[in-house]
Amino acid sequence: MSKKNKHIGSSFDDFLKAEGVLEEVEASAIKKVIAMKIQEAMKQKKLTKAALARKMNTSRSALDRLLDPENKSVTLQTLVKAANALGKQVTVSVK
């Protein structure tokens, strides 16, 4: 007799929660979207990393951390600076 898969009929979120990685996966996905959105805005505004860093009044390495999809240690202050420098705004919601 075969074992029943305990995940059949559950959602992917349920699976990730059971594995203990849901929060990590969510944080990683959010960071990737943020990095992608900032890079898209940079292309639209035709801004280089160096030019955006100057507009943000920060270092190029701080901007590189923001644009690195794998680096999840971004501060809200850096994110707001980048958004403002790009003529955008940050909105946060907790559901």
C-alpha positions in Angstrom: 0.0 0.0 0.0 1.4 3.4 -0.9 1.6 6.3 1.5 -0.8 9.2 1.0 0.8 12.5 0.1 -0.1 14.9 3.0 0.1 17.9 0.6 -2.6 16.7 -1.9 -5.5 19.1 -1.8 -3.5 21.8 0.0 -2.3 25.1 -1.4 1.2 25.9 -2.2 1.3 28.4 0.7 0.2 25.5 3.0 3.1 23.5 1.7 5.6 26.3 2.2 4.3 26.9 5.7 4.6 23.2 6.6 8.2 23.3 5.3 8.8 26.4 7.5 9.9 28.6 4.6 6.7 30.6 3.7 8.0 33.9 5.2 11.4 33.6 3.5 9.8 32.8 0.1 7.4 35.7 0.4 10.2 38.1 1.4 12.3 36.9 -1.5 9.5 37.4 -4.0 8.7 40.9 -2.7 12.3 41.9 -3.0 12.6 40.6 -6.5 9.5 42.6 -7.6 10.9 45.8 -5.9 14.3 45.4 -7.7 12.5 44.8 -11.0 10.2 47.8 -10.6 13.1 50.1 -9.8 15.2 48.9 -12.7 12.2 49.4 -15.0 11.8 53.0 -13.8 15.5 53.6 -14.3 15.2 52.5 -17.9 12.1 54.7 -18.5 14.0 57.7 -17.0 17.2 56.7 -18.8 19.1 56.8 -15.5 22.3 54.9 -14.8 23.0 53.4 -11.4 25.6 56.2 -10.7 23.1 58.9 -11.6 20.3 57.4 -9.5 22.7 57.0 -6.5 23.5 60.7 -6.8 19.9 61.7 -6.9 19.3 59.5 -3.9 22.2 61.1 -2.1 23.6 57.7 -1.4 26.4 55.4 -2.5 26.4 53.2 -5.6 26.9 50.1 -3.3 23.7 51.0 -1.4 21.9 51.2 -4.7 23.4 47.9 -5.8 22.1 46.2 -2.6 18.6 47.6 -3.4 18.8 46.3 -7.0 20.1 42.9 -5.9 17.1 40.5 -5.9 18.9 38.2 -3.5 19.7 40.8 -0.9 16.6 41.1 1.4 18.1 43.5 3.8 16.8 46.7 2.3 15.6 49.6 4.5 12.4 51.4 3.9 14.4 54.7 3.9 16.5 53.5 1.0 13.4 52.3 -0.9 11.7 55.6 -0.3 14.8 57.5 -1.5 14.9 55.5 -4.7 11.2 56.0 -5.3 11.4 59.7 -4.8 14.4 60.0 -7.0 12.5 58.2 -9.7 9.3 60.3 -9.3 7.5 57.4 -7.7 6.1 56.7 -4.3 6.1 53.7 -2.0 2.9 52.2 -0.8 2.8 49.4 1.8 -0.1 47.3 2.8 -0.6 44.5 5.2 -3.4 42.2 4.5 
